[in-house]
């Protein structure tokens, strides 16, 4: 995606007039008229103080939360109003997730953990999924630990396995919720490098919520939120 000007890239995600209310204990508007677009291959970070609504927004973008007003389109498809089963199928094929905690199954090997979403999608044979999982582990430099139980890996290694798992189905968009929140600087830098590589070389879109200013600054664009509003859409940087 390096050589394609930002203005000429396809729009991969579009949110239009998204509003979100929490109803308990009292009615409270947490997102207020959120509208923005994300381009193919863009590395976008959403930042803002705790409580500004950024994680709530990510939860809606991920299609996990459907109780909102407004429209959400992804990959040219309107997702607003689809059934939970339709959304689950769409998520498994088009979205990859990396959270602050890795959520690996401790008794499974790194390879088995990475294979799980591929087996669920069912597009390839088990043998093909195993080979794809090994290649994704190679991408994050964890292939030499493929047969280790995930419980025997360090925190940074576990997060890299979690990224490989998020990539197994070659998702259109990888979403991260504080993906470096539990990591030291060296491991945070490694996660950043992986994300940058898959966005700029593989053309996969990255959307992260982060409190890490260095991580956010290294991406292509920063959206800043405050009190449920987007206060800055940022500008696409020149990719080196």
C-alpha positions in Angstrom: 0.0 0.0 0.0 3.0 2.3 0.2 2.8 3.6 -3.3 -0.9 4.2 -3.5 -1.9 7.8 -2.5 -4.2 8.0 0.5 -6.9 9.7 -1.5 -7.0 6.8 -4.1 -7.2 4.0 -1.6 -10.5 2.1 -1.2 -12.6 2.9 1.8 -12.7 -0.2 4.0 -14.8 1.0 6.9 -17.3 3.8 7.2 -19.2 4.9 10.3 -22.0 7.4 9.9 -23.7 9.3 12.7 -23.1 6.7 15.3 -24.7 7.4 18.6 -24.6 5.2 21.7 -26.4 5.5 25.0 -25.9 3.6 28.3 -29.1 3.2 30.1 -28.0 1.9 33.5 -28.1 3.3 36.1 -29.2 6.5 34.3 -29.4 7.3 30.6 -26.1 8.6 29.4 -24.8 9.3 25.9 -21.4 7.9 25.5 -20.9 8.4 21.7 -22.2 11.5 19.9 -22.6 11.7 16.1 -19.4 9.7 15.3 -18.7 9.8 11.5 -15.4 8.8 9.9 -13.8 6.6 7.2 -10.8 4.3 7.2 -8.9 3.3 4.1 -7.5 0.0 3.0 -4.0 -0.6 4.5 -4.3 2.3 6.9 -2.8 2.0 10.4 -5.1 4.1 12.5 -5.0 4.7 16.3 -7.9 6.0 18.3 -6.7 8.0 21.4 -8.3 10.0 24.2 -8.6 10.0 28.0 -10.2 7.1 29.9 -14.0 7.4 29.6 -14.0 9.3 26.3 -15.8 6.5 24.5 -12.9 5.0 22.4 -13.3 1.4 23.6 -17.1 1.7 23.2 -16.5 2.8 19.7 -14.1 0.0 18.9 -16.7 -2.5 20.3 -19.3 -1.2 17.9 -16.8 -1.2 15.0 -16.0 -4.8 15.8 -19.8 -5.6 15.4 -19.9 -7.0 19.0 -22.2 -4.3 20.1 -25.3 -3.7 18.0 -27.2 -1.5 20.3 -26.4 1.8 18.6 -28.0 4.4 16.3 -26.3 5.2 13.0 -24.8 3.2 10.2 -21.7 0.9 9.9 -20.3 -0.3 6.6 -17.3 -2.5 6.1 -15.8 -3.9 3.0 -18.7 -2.3 1.0 -21.3 -4.2 3.1 -23.8 -2.6 5.5 -23.6 -4.3 8.8 -26.2 -2.4 10.7 -29.3 -4.5 11.3 -27.7 -7.9 10.5 -28.5 -10.9 12.8 -26.0 -12.1 15.4 -25.3 -15.2 13.3 -24.6 -13.1 10.2 -22.3 -10.8 12.2 -20.5 -13.7 13.8 -19.8 -15.2 10.3 -18.7 -11.8 9.0 -16.4 -11.3 12.0 -14.7 -14.6 11.6 -13.9 -14.0 8.0 -13.1 -10.3 7.9 -11.9 -9.2 11.4 -9.0 -10.2 13.6 -8.7 -9.1 17.2 -5.8 -8.4 19.5 -6.6 -7.5 23.1 -4.6 -6.2 26.1 -4.7 -9.8 27.4 -3.8 -12.5 25.0 -6.7 -14.9 25.8 -4.7 -18.0 24.6 -5.8 -21.4 25.8 -2.9 -22.3 28.2 -3.0 -26.1 27.6 -2.9 -25.6 23.8 0.4 -25.1 21.9 1.1 -21.9 20.2 0.3 -23.5 16.9 -3.0 -25.0 18.1 -4.1 -21.6 19.5 -3.4 -19.9 16.1 -5.3 -22.6 14.2 -8.6 -22.2 16.2 -10.2 -19.3 14.2 -9.2 -21.1 10.9 -10.8 -24.3 12.0 -13.9 -22.4 13.0 -14.1 -20.6 9.6 -13.7 -24.0 7.8 -12.4 -22.6 4.5 -9.4 -24.9 4.4 -8.4 -28.4 5.4 -6.9 -29.0 8.8 -3.5 -29.6 7.1 -3.7 -26.3 5.2 -4.8 -24.5 8.4 -1.8 -25.9 10.2 0.6 -24.8 7.5 -1.1 -21.3 7.4 -0.8 -21.1 11.2 2.9 -22.0 11.1 3.4 -19.2 8.4 1.7 -16.7 10.6 3.9 -17.7 13.6 6.9 -17.2 11.3 5.6 -13.7 10.5 5.7 -12.7 14.2 9.0 -14.7 14.7 7.4 -17.3 16.9 7.6 -20.4 14.6 10.4 -21.9 16.7 8.0 -22.0 19.7 5.1 -23.5 17.6 4.8 -26.7 19.7 5.3 -25.1 23.1 2.2 -24.8 25.4 1.2 -21.2 25.5 1.4 -21.2 29.3 5.2 -21.7 28.9 5.7 -18.5 26.9 6.6 -15.1 28.1 4.0 -12.2 28.1 5.5 -10.7 24.9 5.7 -14.1 23.2 2.0 -14.8 24.1 1.0 -11.5 22.6 2.8 -12.3 19.4 1.0 -15.6 19.2 -2.3 -13.7 19.8 -1.4 -11.5 16.8 -0.7 -14.6 14.6 -4.1 -16.0 15.7 -5.7 -12.7 14.7 -4.1 -13.0 11.2 -4.9 -16.7 10.5 -8.0 -16.0 8.3 -6.2 -13.0 6.5 -8.8 -10.5 7.9 -9.6 -7.3 6.1 -9.2 -5.4 9.4 -7.2 -6.2 12.5 -8.6 -4.4 15.6 -6.5 -3.9 18.7 -7.8 -2.9 22.2 -4.7 -1.7 24.1 -2.6 -4.3 22.3 0.6 -3.1 24.1 -1.1 -2.3 27.4 0.6 -5.2 29.3 4.0 -5.1 27.5 7.4 -3.4 28.2 8.9 -1.1 25.6 10.9 -3.7 23.7 7.8 -5.9 23.3 5.6 -2.9 22.5 8.0 -1.9 19.7 7.9 -5.5 18.4 4.1 -5.4 18.2 4.2 -2.0 16.6 6.6 -3.3 13.9 4.4 -6.3 13.2 1.3 -4.1 12.8 3.2 -1.7 10.6 4.4 -4.5 8.4 1.0 -6.1 7.8 -0.6 -2.8 7.1 2.0 -1.4 4.7 3.1 -4.7 3.0 0.0 -6.9 3.2 -2.6 -4.1 2.8 -4.5 -5.1 5.9 -6.1 -2.3 7.8 -5.2 -1.8 11.5 -7.5 0.0 14.0 -6.2 0.3 17.5 -7.4 1.9 20.7 -4.3 2.9 22.7 -3.0 5.0 25.6 0.6 4.5 24.2 1.6 7.8 22.5 4.6 6.3 20.8 2.6 3.5 19.4 -0.1 5.9 18.1 2.4 8.3 16.7 4.1 5.6 14.6 0.9 4.8 12.7 -0.5 6.5 9.6 -3.2 8.6 11.4 -4.6 9.4 14.8 -8.2 10.0 15.7 -8.6 11.8 19.0 -11.7 11.5 21.1 -13.1 13.6 24.0 -16.4 13.3 25.8 -18.0 11.0 23.2 -16.9 13.2 20.2 -14.2 13.0 17.6 -12.2 16.2 18.2 -9.5 15.5 15.6 -9.5 13.2 12.5 -5.8 13.5 12.0 -4.0 13.6 8.7 -2.5 10.7 6.8 1.3 10.9 7.0 3.6 10.2 4.2 4.6 6.6 4.4 8.3 5.9 4.1 
